[in-house]
């Protein structure tokens, strides 16, 4: 089974209603340092570019579309990295949100964020990014992505 294009998420709950989004930890290299693009939502919270899957899209297509729409970048996905997080949606009891994250690299492109969806999209180093991320699960995704890049 090709884990890149399936609903496979280790430990995923199968009961209840599921809402699925895809996105990526987007990065570039500046002066030898890995820098990450964060997406600051209209409520002020930082995360990564992501959004809902549209009918007929693969997870990867959704992630690339959302990155283009939210921060104006056209990166390439890095093979071998796919991580999932799941959490309940407080405003919708019984609904679990699953987010699939990839790792995406871009070079020599300006960040142009979608002002109707984001307050900002800063480019920051790993140590600066960690405390900006308000949720443990997104900090974990960043830590896994950073470790992956250190090994590859």
C-alpha positions as CSV (number, residue, x, y, z in Angstrom):
1,X,0.0,0.0,0.0
2,X,1.3,3.5,-0.9
3,X,1.2,5.4,2.4
4,X,1.7,8.7,0.6
5,X,-1.8,8.6,-0.9
6,X,-3.9,6.9,1.6
7,X,-5.8,7.7,4.8
8,X,-3.2,5.8,6.9
9,X,-2.3,7.6,10.1
10,X,-0.7,5.5,12.9
11,X,-3.0,5.3,15.8
12,X,-5.9,6.9,13.9
13,X,-9.3,6.6,15.4
14,X,-11.9,5.2,13.0
15,X,-15.1,6.0,14.9
16,X,-17.0,9.3,14.6
17,X,-17.0,11.8,11.9
18,X,-13.6,12.8,10.4
19,X,-12.6,16.1,8.8
20,X,-9.3,15.9,6.8
21,X,-6.8,18.6,5.9
22,X,-3.4,18.5,4.4
23,X,-0.4,20.9,4.6
24,X,3.3,21.0,5.0
25,X,6.2,22.2,7.1
26,X,7.6,24.6,4.5
27,X,11.3,25.6,4.6
28,X,14.2,27.1,2.8
29,X,17.9,27.4,3.5
30,X,19.4,30.9,4.2
31,X,23.1,31.2,4.8
32,X,23.3,27.5,5.8
33,X,20.4,27.8,8.2
34,X,17.1,26.0,7.8
35,X,14.2,28.5,8.1
36,X,10.6,27.7,8.3
37,X,7.5,29.5,7.1
38,X,4.8,29.8,9.8
39,X,1.2,30.8,9.0
40,X,-0.3,33.1,11.6
41,X,-4.1,32.7,11.5
42,X,-6.5,35.6,11.9
43,X,-7.0,34.6,15.5
44,X,-3.2,35.1,16.1
45,X,-2.2,31.4,16.4
46,X,0.8,30.1,14.5
47,X,0.9,26.9,12.5
48,X,1.8,25.6,9.1
49,X,0.0,26.2,5.8
50,X,-2.8,23.7,5.4
51,X,-6.4,23.3,4.3
52,X,-9.2,21.0,3.4
53,X,-9.0,18.4,0.6
54,X,-11.1,19.1,-2.5
55,X,-12.8,16.3,-4.3
56,X,-10.4,14.3,-6.5
57,X,-7.2,15.7,-4.9
58,X,-4.5,13.6,-3.4
59,X,-3.0,14.6,-0.1
60,X,0.1,15.9,-1.8
61,X,-2.0,18.0,-4.3
62,X,-4.0,19.5,-1.4
63,X,-0.8,20.4,0.5
64,X,0.8,22.1,-2.6
65,X,-2.4,24.0,-3.4
66,X,-2.9,25.2,0.1
67,X,0.8,26.4,0.3
68,X,0.3,28.3,-3.0
69,X,-3.0,29.9,-1.8
70,X,-1.9,30.8,1.7
71,X,1.7,31.9,1.3
72,X,2.2,32.2,-2.4
73,X,5.0,29.6,-2.7
74,X,5.5,26.8,-5.2
75,X,7.7,24.3,-3.2
76,X,8.7,20.7,-3.9
77,X,7.6,18.0,-1.5
78,X,10.5,16.1,0.2
79,X,10.1,12.3,-0.2
80,X,9.9,10.2,3.0
81,X,8.2,12.6,5.4
82,X,4.5,12.3,6.2
83,X,3.1,12.9,9.6
84,X,-0.4,13.1,11.0
85,X,-2.1,14.8,13.9
86,X,-5.6,14.4,15.1
87,X,-7.7,16.4,17.5
88,X,-11.4,17.0,18.4
89,X,-13.1,20.1,17.0
90,X,-14.5,21.8,20.1
91,X,-17.1,23.7,18.1
92,X,-18.3,20.4,16.5
93,X,-18.8,17.6,19.1
94,X,-18.0,14.2,17.8
95,X,-15.9,15.4,14.9
96,X,-12.2,14.6,14.7
97,X,-9.9,16.7,12.6
98,X,-7.0,14.8,10.9
99,X,-4.2,16.9,9.5
100,X,-1.6,15.2,7.2
101,X,1.7,17.2,7.0
102,X,4.4,16.8,4.4
103,X,7.8,18.6,4.2
104,X,8.2,21.1,1.4
105,X,11.3,23.1,0.3
106,X,11.3,26.3,-1.8
107,X,14.1,28.5,-3.1
108,X,14.3,32.1,-4.2
109,X,10.6,32.9,-3.9
110,X,9.0,35.7,-2.0
111,X,6.4,34.9,0.7
112,X,3.1,36.5,-0.3
113,X,0.5,35.6,2.3
114,X,-3.3,35.6,1.8
115,X,-4.4,38.5,3.9
116,X,-8.0,37.3,4.0
117,X,-6.8,34.1,5.8
118,X,-3.6,35.1,7.6
119,X,-2.2,37.9,9.7
120,X,1.4,37.1,8.7
121,X,3.7,34.4,7.4
122,X,7.1,34.9,9.0
123,X,10.2,33.0,8.0
124,X,12.0,31.9,11.2
125,X,14.7,29.5,12.4
126,X,13.9,26.4,14.3
127,X,14.6,27.8,17.8
128,X,12.5,30.9,17.1
129,X,9.6,28.8,15.6
130,X,9.1,26.4,18.5
131,X,7.9,28.9,21.1
132,X,5.6,30.5,18.6
133,X,3.7,27.3,18.0
134,X,0.9,27.1,20.6
135,X,0.1,23.4,20.4
136,X,2.2,20.5,21.4
137,X,1.3,18.5,18.4
138,X,2.4,21.2,15.9
139,X,5.7,21.6,17.9
140,X,6.1,17.8,17.6
141,X,5.6,18.0,13.8
142,X,8.2,20.8,13.5
143,X,10.7,18.8,15.7
144,X,10.2,15.7,13.6
145,X,10.6,17.7,10.4
146,X,13.8,19.4,11.7
147,X,15.3,16.0,12.8
148,X,14.4,14.5,9.4
149,X,16.3,17.4,7.7
150,X,19.3,17.0,9.9
151,X,19.6,13.3,8.9
152,X,19.1,13.9,5.2
